[in-house]
Amino acid sequence: MQIKGLNYQRQNHQLLIENWQIHQGEHWGIFVAHVHSADILLRLFTSQSETEASQGVIELPDRIGVVSFASQQQLLSEEIARDETDFQDHIDYGTSVENLVLEAGCATDELDQLLDDVDLTGLRQRGFRQLSTGETRRLMLARALACHPELLVLHEPYSGLDVAHRSQLKKLFEQLSDQLQLLVITSRQEELPACTTHIALFDDTQLTQTMSFQQWCEHPVSEQLTALSTSRLDNWLALSRQFPDQSASGRPIPEQNSSEQNSFPPVRVRLNHATVEYTDGVIFRDLSWQIKEKQHWQIRGPNGCGKSSLLGLIIGDHPQCYANDIEVLGFQRGSGESIWDIKRHIGIVSSALHLQYRVSCSVLEVLLSGFFDSVGLYDSPSRQQLETALLWLSVLEMQDYEQRNFQQIDYGQQRLLLIVRALIKRPALLILDEPYQGLDYLNRQLVMKVLEMLAETEMTQLLYVSHYDEDSLDAIRNYVDFVPSPEGGYQTVITCADSLDKQV
């Protein structure tokens, strides 16, 4: 593979590659300082750039497999178009895992082995929209491998995967390295396969350096990027404190340290013997748990154990939330309360929200929708809300994107906007389900530091999900762990450092 004299133009972005050659037997790791560089690279490898490259030579293998967030969003769009729930007497959960892999070009006699390689055998009949984030990522890998690619391009391949599946895929990539070439775009050095031989570094406009993996290990770039993220931290926090908390209706949301904190009961969230089960099994049963004021919690566990279902009960998005005894911010679920009475005090970031945010609206409107807890903007913002949103765009260095369609910007930029959308009203409870998915190294470091400071200063309470130990926040000392149950499925272990209490 080689790329020479490339000058790629897309909207306001440019990517220059003077000379990049990948020889037989080489496996490359790629680090980008800005998310749009990753997006342009992925477009190069998926042949979306043929009419956009103003000059240059691109020689690529005939068969390329790509695993990316953009391809995942595209598959969701196709599945939504296929949805036939309105024409049948049951919910259409989407095309089954095995049929999606077969559609991608997998031979029938190779299907069983491929599903086993990515640990999808037990999910082969499950519909696409029933899959967890980690399960969906493994499906995308299976589809990329279905046509026996010569080059496999992986964008954050372990994002959303639990520890066990990350370990499994590392072994799989080592096995595949003897059969094909790997190109991994990542923001985490620890995600590079052991077979990595070379590293490419991109800034916001061009390929700046290529080097051997050994040279990379001695390179100071990671320290430089960390310093850059630190310099932007003060701007984020200053803007977070600048405006009073304000819901869409104009009623102030009480600060955790203010005299109004008694507007919420001391127990912010209470679940009493909560259970989630489907016809094919129990997700979790008899879960009793409380989140008290000033407590920050992290939910941990393997893919498919019920973390997102638990969050759905709290938010009110899960269909079984009204079948359980749940109280959130003083509202008893099912007592006649409006879901918006609760949501206006909660900020949410999740992969599910990201995938669902498919309405046609501008970047500015996405931020403004955070005041109204809507997907899209259907209310008229106040002058103060508009001013706040414009200031946030400036802090994000996205002021030139104000009127650009949300769907036309890069996945990582979309995720950054959704994070700020959740923060913009300074919610009483901030729910973060794998918030860093799709972010580049710089923005991942920045967002982690912002969340740490928000928690330490008690500007909000965090309910946090991450599969990475290195993403743990010092301010979080309370945990809900999903662990395998002897009877099958999972049970929860609750550890609260404040009371030194441990419950099963």
C-alpha positions as CSV (number, residue, x, y, z in Angstrom):
1,M,0.0,0.0,0.0
2,Q,1.2,3.5,-0.7
3,I,-0.2,7.0,-0.6
4,K,1.9,9.8,-2.3
5,G,1.3,13.6,-2.7
6,L,-2.2,13.4,-1.3
7,N,-4.1,16.6,-0.8
8,Y,-7.6,15.6,0.5
9,Q,-10.2,18.3,0.9
10,R,-13.5,17.6,2.8
11,Q,-15.6,20.5,3.9
12,N,-13.3,22.7,6.0
13,H,-10.8,20.0,6.6
14,Q,-7.6,19.1,4.8
15,L,-5.3,16.1,5.0
16,L,-1.9,16.0,3.4
17,I,0.2,12.9,3.0
18,E,3.5,13.4,1.2
19,N,4.7,9.8,1.2
20,W,3.4,6.9,3.2
21,Q,4.2,3.3,2.3
22,I,3.2,0.1,4.1
23,H,5.2,-2.9,3.1
24,Q,4.3,-6.6,3.2
25,G,4.4,-7.9,6.8
26,E,4.1,-4.5,8.5
27,H,1.4,-3.7,11.0
28,W,0.7,-0.1,11.9
29,G,-0.6,1.8,14.8
30,I,-2.0,5.3,14.0
31,F,-2.4,8.2,16.5
32,V,-4.3,11.3,15.5
33,A,-4.4,14.6,17.4
34,H,-7.8,15.5,16.1
35,V,-10.8,13.3,15.3
36,H,-11.4,14.6,11.8
37,S,-8.0,13.2,10.7
38,A,-9.2,9.7,11.7
39,D,-12.5,10.3,9.8
40,I,-10.6,11.3,6.6
41,L,-8.3,8.2,6.9
42,L,-11.3,5.9,7.3
43,R,-12.9,7.5,4.2
44,L,-9.7,6.8,2.3
45,F,-9.8,3.2,3.1
46,T,-13.5,2.8,2.4
47,S,-13.1,4.5,-1.1
48,Q,-15.4,7.4,-0.1
49,S,-12.7,9.9,-1.1
50,E,-12.3,9.2,-4.9
51,T,-14.0,12.4,-5.9
52,E,-12.6,14.5,-3.0
53,A,-8.9,13.9,-3.3
54,S,-7.8,16.9,-5.3
55,Q,-4.4,15.3,-6.1
56,G,-2.2,12.4,-5.2
57,V,-1.7,8.7,-5.8
58,I,-3.6,6.1,-3.7
59,E,-2.7,2.4,-4.1
60,L,-4.7,0.2,-1.8
61,P,-5.3,-3.6,-1.5
62,D,-8.4,-4.9,-3.3
63,R,-10.0,-6.3,-0.2
64,I,-10.1,-4.0,2.8
65,G,-12.1,-4.7,6.0
66,V,-13.0,-1.7,8.1
67,V,-14.4,-1.6,11.7
68,S,-15.5,2.0,12.5
69,F,-18.2,3.9,14.4
70,A,-19.3,5.3,11.0
71,S,-19.9,1.8,9.6
72,Q,-21.8,0.9,12.8
73,Q,-24.1,4.0,12.4
74,Q,-24.7,3.1,8.7
75,L,-25.8,-0.4,9.7
76,L,-28.2,1.0,12.3
77,S,-29.7,3.2,9.6
78,E,-30.2,0.2,7.4
79,E,-31.8,-1.7,10.2
80,I,-34.2,1.1,11.1
81,A,-35.2,1.2,7.4
82,R,-36.0,-2.5,7.6
83,D,-38.0,-2.3,10.8
84,E,-41.4,-4.0,10.3
85,T,-42.8,-3.7,13.8
86,D,-45.8,-1.6,12.6
87,F,-46.7,-4.5,10.2
88,Q,-46.6,-7.4,12.6
89,D,-47.9,-8.5,16.0
90,H,-44.5,-8.4,17.8
91,I,-41.5,-6.1,18.1
92,D,-39.0,-6.4,15.2
93,Y,-35.6,-6.4,16.9
94,G,-33.7,-6.4,13.6
95,T,-31.8,-8.8,11.4
96,S,-30.2,-11.7,13.3
97,V,-26.5,-11.7,14.0
98,E,-25.8,-14.7,11.7
99,N,-27.8,-13.2,8.8
100,L,-25.9,-9.9,9.2
101,V,-22.6,-11.8,9.0
102,L,-23.8,-13.8,6.0
103,E,-24.9,-10.6,4.2
104,A,-21.4,-9.2,4.6
105,G,-20.0,-12.1,2.4
106,C,-19.3,-14.9,4.9
107,A,-19.5,-18.4,3.3
108,T,-22.0,-20.6,5.0
109,D,-19.4,-23.3,5.8
110,E,-17.2,-20.7,7.5
111,L,-20.0,-19.0,9.6
112,D,-19.7,-21.2,12.7
113,Q,-16.0,-20.7,13.0
114,L,-16.2,-16.9,12.5
115,L,-18.9,-16.5,15.1
116,D,-16.9,-18.6,17.5
117,D,-13.7,-16.4,16.9
118,V,-15.5,-13.3,18.0
119,D,-17.7,-15.0,20.7
120,L,-21.0,-14.4,19.0
121,T,-22.1,-18.1,18.8
122,G,-24.6,-17.7,21.7
123,L,-26.0,-14.6,20.1
124,R,-26.4,-15.8,16.5
125,Q,-30.2,-15.6,16.6
126,R,-30.4,-12.3,18.5
127,G,-31.6,-9.2,16.6
128,F,-29.3,-6.3,15.9
129,R,-31.1,-3.9,18.2
130,Q,-31.0,-6.3,21.1
131,L,-27.2,-6.2,21.2
132,S,-25.2,-4.3,23.8
133,T,-22.5,-1.9,22.7
134,G,-19.7,-4.5,23.1
135,E,-21.7,-7.1,21.3
136,T,-22.3,-4.7,18.4
137,R,-18.6,-4.0,18.1
138,R,-17.8,-7.7,17.9
139,L,-20.5,-8.0,15.2
140,M,-18.9,-5.3,13.1
141,L,-15.5,-7.1,13.4
142,A,-17.1,-10.3,12.2
143,R,-18.6,-8.5,9.2
144,A,-15.3,-7.0,8.4
145,L,-13.6,-10.4,8.4
146,A,-16.3,-12.1,6.4
147,C,-14.7,-11.4,3.0
148,H,-11.2,-12.4,3.9
149,P,-9.6,-8.9,3.7
150,E,-6.0,-8.3,2.8
151,L,-5.9,-5.2,5.1
152,L,-8.0,-4.9,8.2
153,V,-8.5,-1.2,9.4
154,L,-9.7,-1.0,13.0
155,H,-10.8,2.3,14.6
156,E,-10.8,2.0,18.4
157,P,-11.4,-1.8,18.1
158,Y,-11.8,-2.5,21.8
159,S,-14.2,0.4,22.6
160,G,-17.1,-0.8,24.6
161,L,-15.6,-4.3,25.2
162,D,-15.1,-5.7,28.7
163,V,-11.7,-7.0,29.9
164,A,-12.3,-10.6,28.9
165,H,-13.3,-9.7,25.3
166,R,-10.4,-7.3,24.9
167,S,-8.0,-10.1,25.9
168,Q,-9.7,-12.5,23.5
169,L,-9.6,-10.1,20.6
170,K,-5.9,-9.3,21.2
171,K,-5.2,-13.0,20.7
172,L,-7.3,-13.1,17.6
173,F,-5.5,-10.1,16.1
174,E,-2.2,-11.9,16.7
175,Q,-3.4,-14.9,14.9
176,L,-4.8,-12.8,12.0
177,S,-1.4,-11.0,11.7
178,D,0.0,-14.0,9.9
179,Q,-2.8,-13.9,7.3
180,L,-3.4,-10.1,6.7
181,Q,-2.1,-6.7,7.6
182,L,-3.5,-4.7,10.5
183,L,-3.9,-0.9,10.7
184,V,-5.2,0.3,14.1
185,I,-6.3,3.9,14.7
186,T,-6.5,4.3,18.4
187,S,-6.2,6.8,21.3
188,R,-4.8,4.2,23.7
189,Q,-1.3,2.8,23.3
190,E,-2.2,-0.3,25.3
191,E,-4.6,-1.2,22.5
192,L,-1.9,-1.7,19.9
193,P,-1.5,-5.4,19.0
194,A,1.8,-7.0,20.1
195,C,2.6,-7.5,16.4
196,T,2.7,-3.7,15.7
197,T,5.8,-2.8,13.8
198,H,5.3,0.9,12.9
199,I,3.6,4.0,14.1
200,A,2.2,7.0,12.1
201,L,1.4,10.3,13.7
202,F,-1.1,12.8,12.3
203,D,-1.9,16.3,13.5
204,D,-5.0,18.2,12.4
205,T,-3.9,18.6,8.8
206,Q,-1.1,16.1,7.8
207,L,0.9,13.0,8.4
208,T,3.8,14.4,10.5
209,Q,5.9,11.4,11.3
210,T,6.4,7.7,10.7
211,M,8.6,5.5,12.8
212,S,9.3,2.1,14.1
213,F,7.5,0.9,17.2
214,Q,10.7,1.0,19.1
215,Q,11.2,4.6,18.2
216,W,7.6,5.3,19.3
217,C,8.3,3.9,22.7
218,E,10.9,6.6,23.2
219,H,8.8,9.4,21.7
220,P,7.6,12.3,23.9
221,V,4.4,13.0,22.0
222,S,2.1,11.6,24.6
223,E,3.4,14.0,27.3
224,Q,3.0,16.9,24.9
225,L,-0.6,15.9,24.2
226,T,-1.3,15.6,27.9
227,A,0.0,19.1,28.4
228,L,-2.3,20.5,25.7
229,S,-5.3,18.9,27.3
230,T,-4.4,20.4,30.7
231,S,-4.2,23.9,29.1
232,R,-7.8,23.6,27.9
233,L,-9.2,22.3,31.2
234,D,-9.5,25.7,32.8
235,N,-11.7,27.0,30.0
236,W,-14.1,24.1,30.3
237,L,-14.4,24.4,34.1
238,A,-14.7,28.2,34.0
239,L,-17.6,28.0,31.5
240,S,-19.3,25.2,33.6
241,R,-19.4,27.6,36.5
242,Q,-20.3,30.8,34.6
243,F,-24.1,30.3,34.3
244,P,-26.6,29.5,36.9
245,D,-28.3,26.1,36.6
246,Q,-31.4,26.4,34.5
247,S,-33.9,23.9,33.3
248,A,-36.0,24.4,30.2
249,S,-39.0,25.5,32.2
250,G,-37.0,28.2,33.9
251,R,-36.9,26.5,37.4
252,P,-33.4,26.5,38.8
253,I,-31.8,23.2,39.3
254,P,-30.3,23.3,42.8
255,E,-26.5,23.2,43.2
256,Q,-25.2,20.4,45.4
257,N,-23.7,22.9,47.8
258,S,-26.5,25.4,47.8
259,S,-29.2,26.2,50.3
260,E,-31.6,24.7,47.8
261,Q,-30.2,21.2,47.9
262,N,-33.0,20.1,50.1
263,S,-35.3,20.4,47.0
264,F,-34.1,16.9,46.4
265,P,-34.3,14.1,49.1
266,P,-31.1,12.8,50.6
267,V,-31.5,9.6,48.6
268,R,-31.3,10.7,45.0
269,V,-32.0,7.3,43.5
270,R,-33.6,4.2,45.1
271,L,-34.3,0.8,43.6
272,N,-36.1,-1.7,45.8
273,H,-35.8,-5.4,44.7
274,A,-35.6,-4.4,41.0
275,T,-35.7,-7.1,38.4
276,V,-35.3,-7.1,34.6
277,E,-36.1,-10.3,32.7
278,Y,-37.1,-11.3,29.2
279,T,-38.7,-14.5,27.8
280,D,-35.2,-16.0,27.2
281,G,-33.9,-15.3,30.7
282,V,-33.3,-13.0,33.6
283,I,-30.9,-10.1,33.3
284,F,-30.7,-9.3,37.0
285,R,-33.1,-9.9,39.9
286,D,-33.8,-8.5,43.4
287,L,-31.5,-5.5,43.1
288,S,-31.8,-3.0,46.0
289,W,-29.6,0.0,45.7
290,Q,-29.4,3.6,46.8
291,I,-27.5,6.6,45.6
292,K,-27.3,9.3,48.3
293,E,-26.4,13.0,47.9
294,K,-22.7,13.7,47.1
295,Q,-22.0,10.1,46.1
296,H,-20.5,9.2,42.8
297,W,-20.9,5.6,41.5
298,Q,-19.3,3.4,38.8
299,I,-21.1,0.4,37.3
300,R,-18.8,-2.4,36.2
301,G,-19.3,-5.8,34.5
302,P,-18.9,-7.7,31.3
303,N,-20.8,-7.1,28.1
304,G,-24.5,-8.0,28.2
305,C,-24.7,-8.3,32.0
306,G,-27.3,-5.6,32.4
307,K,-25.4,-2.3,33.0
308,S,-27.3,-0.4,30.3
309,S,-30.6,-2.0,31.5
310,L,-29.9,-0.7,35.0
311,L,-29.3,2.8,33.6
312,G,-32.5,2.5,31.6
313,L,-34.5,1.9,34.7
314,I,-33.2,5.0,36.3
315,I,-33.6,7.2,33.2
316,G,-37.0,5.8,32.5
317,D,-36.1,4.5,29.0
318,H,-36.4,0.8,29.8
319,P,-39.8,-0.8,29.2
320,Q,-39.8,-2.5,32.6
321,C,-39.1,0.6,34.6
322,Y,-42.8,0.9,35.6
323,A,-42.9,-2.7,36.7
324,N,-40.3,-2.0,39.4
325,D,-40.2,0.0,42.7
326,I,-38.0,3.0,41.7
327,E,-37.6,6.5,43.0
328,V,-35.5,9.1,41.2
329,L,-34.8,12.6,42.6
330,G,-37.9,12.4,44.8
331,F,-40.2,11.1,42.1
332,Q,-41.8,7.7,42.5
333,R,-41.8,5.9,39.2
334,G,-45.4,5.2,38.1
335,S,-47.0,7.8,40.5
336,G,-48.2,10.0,37.7
337,E,-45.0,11.9,37.3
338,S,-43.9,13.1,33.9
339,I,-40.7,11.6,32.6
340,W,-39.6,15.1,31.8
341,D,-39.9,16.1,35.4
342,I,-37.1,13.7,36.1
343,K,-35.0,14.1,32.9
344,R,-34.7,17.8,33.2
345,H,-32.4,17.3,36.2
346,I,-30.3,14.5,34.5
347,G,-27.6,14.8,31.8
348,I,-27.0,11.6,29.7
349,V,-24.2,10.5,27.5
350,S,-24.4,7.0,26.0
351,S,-23.7,5.0,22.8
352,A,-27.5,4.4,22.5
353,L,-28.2,8.1,22.6
354,H,-25.5,8.8,20.0
355,L,-27.0,6.2,17.7
356,Q,-30.5,7.5,18.2
357,Y,-29.5,11.2,17.6
358,R,-30.3,11.0,13.9
359,V,-32.6,13.9,13.4
360,S,-31.6,16.6,10.9
361,C,-30.4,19.5,13.1
362,S,-27.4,21.8,13.3
363,V,-24.5,21.6,15.7
364,L,-25.8,24.6,17.6
365,E,-29.2,23.0,17.9
366,V,-27.7,19.8,19.4
367,L,-26.2,21.8,22.2
368,L,-29.4,23.8,22.8
369,S,-31.4,20.5,22.9
370,G,-29.6,19.7,26.1
371,F,-31.7,22.3,27.9
372,F,-34.9,20.6,26.8
373,D,-33.8,16.9,26.9
374,S,-34.9,16.3,23.4
375,V,-33.4,14.6,20.4
376,G,-33.5,17.6,18.1
377,L,-34.7,21.1,19.0
378,Y,-38.4,21.8,19.1
379,D,-38.6,24.7,21.6
380,S,-37.4,28.3,21.4
381,P,-34.3,28.8,23.5
382,S,-34.0,31.8,25.8
383,R,-31.3,34.4,25.1
384,Q,-29.2,33.1,28.0
385,Q,-29.4,29.6,26.7
386,L,-28.4,30.7,23.2
387,E,-25.5,32.7,24.7
388,T,-24.3,29.7,26.7
389,A,-24.4,27.3,23.7
390,L,-22.4,29.8,21.6
391,L,-19.8,30.1,24.3
392,W,-19.5,26.3,24.5
393,L,-18.9,26.1,20.8
394,S,-16.1,28.6,21.2
395,V,-14.5,26.5,24.0
396,L,-14.8,23.4,21.8
397,E,-13.1,25.3,18.9
398,M,-16.2,24.5,16.8
399,Q,-17.6,28.0,16.3
400,D,-17.3,27.6,12.5
401,Y,-19.6,24.6,12.7
402,E,-22.6,26.4,14.2
403,Q,-25.0,25.8,11.3
404,R,-23.4,22.6,10.0
405,N,-25.6,19.5,10.1
406,F,-24.8,17.2,13.0
407,Q,-24.8,14.1,10.8
408,Q,-22.1,15.6,8.6
409,I,-19.4,16.1,11.2
410,D,-17.0,13.4,12.4
411,Y,-18.1,10.8,14.9
412,G,-15.6,12.0,17.5
413,Q,-16.8,15.6,17.1
414,Q,-20.4,14.3,17.5
415,R,-19.5,12.5,20.7
416,L,-17.8,15.7,22.1
417,L,-20.9,17.7,21.4
418,L,-23.1,15.2,23.1
419,I,-20.9,15.3,26.2
420,V,-21.3,19.1,26.4
421,R,-25.0,18.7,25.6
422,A,-25.3,16.7,28.8
423,L,-23.2,19.2,30.8
424,I,-24.8,22.4,29.5
425,K,-27.6,22.7,32.1
426,R,-25.3,21.6,35.0
427,P,-27.5,18.6,35.9
428,A,-28.0,17.3,39.4
429,L,-27.1,13.8,38.1
430,L,-24.8,13.1,35.2
431,I,-25.1,9.6,33.7
432,L,-22.1,8.5,31.5
433,D,-22.2,5.2,29.7
434,E,-18.8,4.7,28.0
435,P,-18.5,8.5,27.3
436,Y,-15.1,8.5,25.6
437,Q,-16.1,6.3,22.7
438,G,-14.7,7.8,19.4
439,L,-12.7,10.6,21.1
440,D,-9.1,11.2,20.1
441,Y,-6.3,11.0,22.7
442,L,-6.4,14.8,23.4
443,N,-10.1,15.0,24.0
444,R,-10.3,11.8,26.0
445,Q,-7.7,13.2,28.4
446,L,-9.5,16.5,28.5
447,V,-13.0,15.0,29.2
448,M,-11.6,12.7,31.9
449,K,-10.0,15.7,33.7
450,V,-13.2,17.7,33.4
451,L,-15.3,14.8,34.9
452,E,-12.8,14.4,37.7
453,M,-13.0,18.1,38.6
454,L,-16.8,18.2,38.4
455,A,-17.0,15.3,40.8
456,E,-14.4,16.6,43.2
457,T,-16.1,20.1,43.4
458,E,-19.6,18.4,43.7
459,M,-21.0,20.4,40.8
460,T,-22.9,17.3,39.9
461,Q,-23.2,13.6,40.8
462,L,-21.7,11.0,38.5
463,L,-23.1,7.7,37.5
464,Y,-20.3,6.2,35.4
465,V,-19.8,3.2,33.2
466,S,-16.4,2.2,31.7
467,H,-14.6,-1.0,31.0
468,Y,-11.2,0.4,31.3
469,D,-9.3,0.4,34.6
470,E,-7.2,3.4,33.5
471,D,-10.5,5.4,33.0
472,S,-11.3,5.1,36.7
473,L,-11.9,8.5,38.4
474,D,-10.3,9.2,41.9
475,A,-13.5,10.9,43.0
476,I,-15.6,7.7,42.5
477,R,-15.3,5.2,45.4
478,N,-18.7,3.5,45.2
479,Y,-19.3,0.5,42.8
480,V,-22.0,-1.7,41.5
481,D,-20.3,-4.9,40.1
482,F,-22.2,-7.4,38.0
483,V,-20.6,-10.8,38.6
484,P,-21.5,-14.3,37.4
485,S,-24.2,-16.1,39.5
486,P,-23.9,-19.8,40.4
487,E,-27.5,-20.2,39.1
488,G,-26.6,-18.6,35.8
489,G,-26.8,-15.0,34.6
490,Y,-25.4,-12.3,36.9
491,Q,-25.8,-11.0,40.4
492,T,-24.8,-7.6,41.7
493,V,-22.3,-6.7,44.4
494,I,-22.7,-3.2,45.8
495,T,-19.7,-1.6,47.5
496,C,-20.2,1.8,49.1
497,A,-17.0,3.3,50.5
498,D,-18.9,6.0,52.4
499,S,-20.5,3.3,54.7
500,L,-17.9,0.6,54.1
501,D,-20.9,-1.5,53.2
502,K,-21.0,-4.5,50.8
503,Q,-24.2,-6.0,49.7
504,V,-25.0,-9.0,47.4
